[in-house]
Each structure stands twice: as structure tokens, then as C-alpha cells.
Amino acid sequence: MDHHERIAKLTFAGVYPMYLQKVEKKGRTKEELDQVIEWLTGFNIHQQTELIKEKVTFATFFQKATINPNAHLITGVICGYRVEEIDNPLTQQIRYLDKLVDELAKGKKMEKILRTEH
């Protein structure tokens, strides 16, 4: 199984607690995390909760998502990969999410994370 298949099979339910732990350890909130996820995927808190209950894989999660039109503005390196250069669309979307969570944990301002500053 290659890298792309492995991360496609991860469940949102399995990764969400790790995201939450990462941001809370740095003084950020669950609400901020949920807001970041909603910005990228279009899933509100109720939809996120349902997807966690259903234990959907990342493949299903991103298939159902409405990716923010500004997601292409997410750039930089995460897990050793430059996100804007990842050629597998699903892997790129998962890394977009990782990058946003990372920025939140690093204390970036919400406007910057949500790409609303021009």
C-alpha cells in the first residue's frame, strides 16, 4: 500500500482528536479548530460530529466536502511535502487540513489561516 492509499484510509474520527490535542496544547480552542475545518470543507460542527460518528475515511470525508475556493492559497511545507506541489488531489486536501491545523497551533491569526487578508 502506498503513501496516498494509507492516508486515504485514515478516518476523520481517528485524526480529529490528534488535531484537537495539538491545538489545545498551544492554547487554541476546539471552536477555532472546528471553524478552520468548516472553512476548508464546508462542514459545520453538526456535520463534523456526524462524520466522526460514522467513522468515515478521509477519502469519503473529502469526497463529501465542498473545498473552499481559496484553498489553493494554502502553501508551504507540511510533513516534508510542499502542499502546493502535491499531485494527488486527495493527499493535497488532507495536507491542506494538516497545514491549517499546524498554523492554528503555531498561533497564527484566524484571518491569516482562513486566507481572508489580502
Backbone bond lengths (Angstrom), bond angles and torsions (degrees), N, CA, C in turn:
res aa  C-N    CA-C-N  psi(-1)  N-CA   C-N-CA  omega(-1)  CA-C   N-CA-C  phi
1 M - - - 1.463 - - 1.540 108.69 -
2 D 1.315 115.96 129.85 1.463 117.71 -178.71 1.528 111.87 -86.81
3 H 1.320 114.65 174.01 1.465 123.75 -177.93 1.535 111.45 -53.18
4 H 1.339 117.35 -46.05 1.468 121.19 -177.09 1.528 110.98 -63.77
5 E 1.318 116.95 -43.73 1.469 120.85 179.41 1.523 110.92 -63.69
6 R 1.350 115.48 -43.01 1.467 119.79 -178.75 1.520 111.71 -58.68
7 I 1.322 116.71 -48.06 1.467 116.68 -176.99 1.529 111.93 -75.11
8 A 1.333 118.49 -25.89 1.468 121.05 176.35 1.523 110.64 -65.10
9 K 1.339 116.33 -29.74 1.473 121.05 -177.01 1.521 113.38 -86.69
10 L 1.329 117.86 -10.43 1.464 119.96 175.34 1.526 108.13 -62.03
11 T 1.316 117.48 148.63 1.467 118.65 176.94 1.521 109.75 -97.51
12 F 1.322 114.40 147.64 1.464 120.44 175.22 1.531 108.60 -59.77
13 A 1.344 116.74 -38.88 1.470 121.58 179.80 1.524 111.53 -61.67
14 G 1.325 116.84 -33.47 1.454 120.72 -179.26 1.521 113.01 -76.55
15 V 1.317 116.46 -31.01 1.461 120.72 -174.85 1.531 112.27 -92.51
16 Y 1.335 116.59 -31.64 1.474 120.73 -177.10 1.547 112.65 -52.56
17 P 1.357 118.53 -47.08 1.484 117.64 -179.99 1.534 112.71 -60.82
18 M 1.329 116.82 -31.82 1.471 119.98 177.95 1.529 110.48 -69.88
19 Y 1.340 116.20 -40.15 1.469 119.90 175.59 1.526 109.37 -60.29
20 L 1.337 115.27 -46.97 1.464 120.81 -177.02 1.527 110.80 -61.50
21 Q 1.318 116.14 -46.26 1.463 120.89 179.35 1.532 110.19 -60.02
22 K 1.321 115.99 -43.05 1.470 121.07 -178.39 1.531 111.17 -61.20
23 V 1.346 117.40 -45.23 1.468 118.78 -176.88 1.527 112.12 -77.26
24 E 1.348 117.25 -36.53 1.468 119.31 -179.46 1.526 111.48 -67.63
25 K 1.333 116.32 -34.34 1.461 121.50 177.39 1.527 110.40 -60.10
26 K 1.330 116.13 -26.83 1.465 121.14 -179.24 1.533 111.99 -101.28
27 G 1.356 116.00 14.89 1.460 119.51 174.42 1.524 115.31 83.36
28 R 1.324 118.22 11.89 1.462 120.42 176.36 1.536 108.44 -95.39
29 T 1.334 116.96 169.35 1.466 119.74 -172.37 1.529 112.83 -111.66
30 K 1.324 114.12 163.06 1.463 121.63 175.54 1.533 109.52 -60.27
31 E 1.339 115.91 -39.11 1.464 120.61 179.62 1.523 111.27 -60.63
32 E 1.337 115.94 -41.52 1.464 119.65 177.99 1.529 110.68 -65.04
33 L 1.325 116.62 -42.19 1.466 120.74 177.75 1.529 110.24 -60.48
34 D 1.329 115.99 -47.64 1.468 120.32 -179.56 1.527 111.29 -62.02
35 Q 1.326 116.31 -36.31 1.466 121.49 178.31 1.531 110.88 -65.14
36 V 1.329 116.44 -41.58 1.461 121.96 178.92 1.541 109.83 -63.96
37 I 1.336 115.85 -44.06 1.473 120.45 179.34 1.528 109.95 -63.95
38 E 1.337 116.42 -41.87 1.470 119.85 179.19 1.528 111.01 -64.25
39 W 1.332 116.73 -40.14 1.466 119.82 179.61 1.531 110.35 -59.00
40 L 1.335 116.35 -45.10 1.464 120.12 -176.53 1.528 112.43 -73.92
41 T 1.345 116.84 -40.89 1.474 120.26 -167.91 1.523 114.88 -107.21
42 G 1.346 116.56 -18.49 1.458 119.63 -174.88 1.528 113.34 84.23
43 F 1.342 117.86 -4.02 1.472 121.08 -179.80 1.522 110.26 -81.44
44 N 1.351 116.63 121.15 1.467 118.85 174.99 1.533 109.11 -76.08
45 I 1.322 116.57 177.67 1.471 120.95 -174.85 1.529 111.42 -59.28
46 H 1.334 117.63 -38.24 1.470 120.26 -178.97 1.524 110.53 -66.92
47 Q 1.320 116.76 -41.57 1.466 121.09 177.96 1.530 110.19 -66.17
48 Q 1.320 116.73 -41.01 1.473 119.91 178.22 1.528 110.17 -59.96
49 T 1.339 116.47 -44.02 1.462 121.56 -179.89 1.529 110.50 -61.51
50 E 1.339 116.51 -43.43 1.467 120.91 178.48 1.523 111.25 -61.56
51 L 1.332 116.70 -44.65 1.468 121.05 -178.95 1.527 111.09 -64.52
52 I 1.325 116.77 -32.41 1.471 120.82 175.37 1.530 108.86 -68.22
53 K 1.347 116.80 -46.07 1.472 120.77 178.58 1.519 112.10 -59.58
54 E 1.336 115.72 -39.55 1.470 120.74 -178.82 1.516 112.71 -76.63
55 K 1.352 116.66 -8.24 1.468 122.06 -178.85 1.536 112.28 52.28
56 V 1.332 115.83 45.91 1.466 119.88 -179.63 1.526 110.71 -69.62
57 T 1.312 115.87 148.26 1.465 120.83 175.02 1.525 107.96 -74.74
58 F 1.318 115.93 164.42 1.466 120.08 175.44 1.531 110.16 -60.89
59 A 1.342 116.77 -33.41 1.469 119.89 179.03 1.534 109.65 -58.78
60 T 1.332 116.91 -48.85 1.474 121.78 179.41 1.520 110.83 -68.18
61 F 1.321 116.43 -42.88 1.458 122.79 -179.11 1.535 110.57 -54.11
62 F 1.323 116.19 -50.02 1.468 119.31 -177.19 1.528 112.54 -78.69
63 Q 1.338 116.66 -23.55 1.464 120.20 174.42 1.532 109.85 -64.25
64 K 1.334 115.77 -38.60 1.468 121.60 -177.62 1.533 112.30 -83.10
65 A 1.319 116.00 -16.13 1.472 120.87 -174.17 1.530 111.69 -75.02
66 T 1.331 114.76 155.63 1.458 121.62 169.51 1.521 105.18 -109.96
67 I 1.320 116.26 97.85 1.468 120.54 -174.06 1.534 110.34 -66.98
68 N 1.319 114.85 133.45 1.464 121.06 -179.65 1.533 110.07 -57.42
69 P 1.342 116.82 133.14 1.470 119.77 179.57 1.533 113.49 -59.24
70 N 1.325 117.59 -19.99 1.471 120.49 178.76 1.530 112.96 -92.66
71 A 1.328 117.52 6.68 1.471 120.25 -178.45 1.529 111.76 -57.96
72 H 1.323 116.85 -29.91 1.480 119.56 179.75 1.536 112.52 -64.04
73 L 1.325 116.58 -13.75 1.465 120.32 177.72 1.536 111.86 -78.77
74 I 1.334 116.23 -8.98 1.469 120.56 177.86 1.524 106.84 -79.02
75 T 1.321 115.40 115.79 1.463 119.68 -178.08 1.518 109.23 -134.57
76 G 1.302 115.52 167.70 1.457 120.27 177.25 1.509 111.28 118.86
77 V 1.324 115.48 -174.85 1.458 121.19 -174.70 1.520 110.27 -104.62
78 I 1.328 115.96 133.67 1.463 121.87 173.88 1.524 107.22 -139.53
79 C 1.318 116.70 132.30 1.476 121.76 -179.10 1.529 111.67 52.42
80 G 1.325 116.07 34.71 1.459 119.87 177.28 1.524 115.44 81.87
81 Y 1.328 117.15 1.19 1.473 120.80 -179.79 1.515 110.28 -114.20
82 R 1.318 116.77 140.62 1.463 121.18 173.89 1.525 105.75 -82.67
83 V 1.345 118.61 113.04 1.467 121.76 -170.51 1.526 113.82 -58.44
84 E 1.334 116.41 -36.21 1.467 117.66 -177.16 1.536 112.30 -71.51
85 E 1.339 117.32 -11.62 1.469 120.22 -178.31 1.522 113.71 -104.69
86 I 1.331 118.04 -0.04 1.472 120.44 -179.43 1.529 108.20 -71.77
87 D 1.340 116.47 125.34 1.469 118.86 -174.27 1.525 113.95 -92.32
88 N 1.330 118.13 -10.83 1.464 120.47 175.97 1.529 107.23 -88.85
89 P 1.356 117.94 115.86 1.477 120.05 -173.76 1.529 113.86 -57.84
90 L 1.330 118.26 -41.88 1.466 120.11 -179.70 1.527 110.35 -66.43
91 T 1.313 116.89 -47.03 1.467 120.38 179.24 1.524 109.61 -59.40
92 Q 1.327 117.06 -40.45 1.459 120.65 179.39 1.533 110.47 -62.28
93 Q 1.342 117.17 -43.38 1.472 119.89 -179.98 1.525 111.29 -64.37
94 I 1.340 116.67 -40.63 1.468 120.29 177.97 1.530 109.42 -62.78
95 R 1.320 116.66 -42.29 1.476 120.46 179.46 1.531 111.49 -69.26
96 Y 1.337 117.55 -30.93 1.473 119.93 172.89 1.527 108.74 -57.56
97 L 1.338 115.17 -47.50 1.460 119.97 -179.01 1.529 110.15 -62.80
98 D 1.334 116.92 -45.70 1.470 120.62 177.59 1.525 110.66 -56.02
99 K 1.314 115.86 -43.50 1.474 121.71 -177.30 1.528 110.70 -64.84
100 L 1.333 117.09 -42.60 1.468 120.64 178.85 1.528 110.92 -63.43
101 V 1.330 116.54 -42.75 1.467 121.07 178.85 1.528 109.60 -63.19
102 D 1.315 115.25 -40.74 1.457 121.74 178.05 1.534 110.80 -60.66
103 E 1.322 116.09 -46.46 1.466 120.51 179.64 1.522 110.95 -62.74
104 L 1.330 116.22 -39.25 1.464 121.06 178.16 1.529 109.21 -62.12
105 A 1.328 116.26 -47.41 1.466 121.18 -179.67 1.530 111.54 -64.26
106 K 1.326 117.08 -29.58 1.471 120.11 -179.24 1.525 112.41 -82.72
107 G 1.338 116.65 1.64 1.460 119.86 174.36 1.516 115.48 86.69
108 K 1.327 117.04 14.72 1.470 118.75 177.55 1.526 110.36 -63.80
109 K 1.325 116.28 149.86 1.472 120.78 177.34 1.519 109.67 -66.80
110 M 1.343 116.07 145.06 1.453 122.02 -178.87 1.539 111.75 -55.61
111 E 1.346 117.40 -41.39 1.480 119.45 -177.98 1.535 110.50 -60.68
112 K 1.320 115.88 -36.41 1.466 120.34 179.60 1.533 110.29 -71.11
113 I 1.330 116.42 -44.23 1.463 120.69 -179.86 1.526 110.16 -61.37
114 L 1.331 116.13 -42.34 1.461 121.11 -177.06 1.528 112.42 -86.17
115 R 1.325 114.97 11.75 1.475 121.63 173.90 1.522 112.52 51.15
116 T 1.353 115.99 43.87 1.474 118.90 179.11 1.520 111.73 -101.65
117 E 1.332 117.80 -12.94 1.465 120.62 176.82 1.518 108.49 -84.15
118 H 1.307 116.80 139.47 1.470 118.55 179.81 1.507 111.07 -109.17
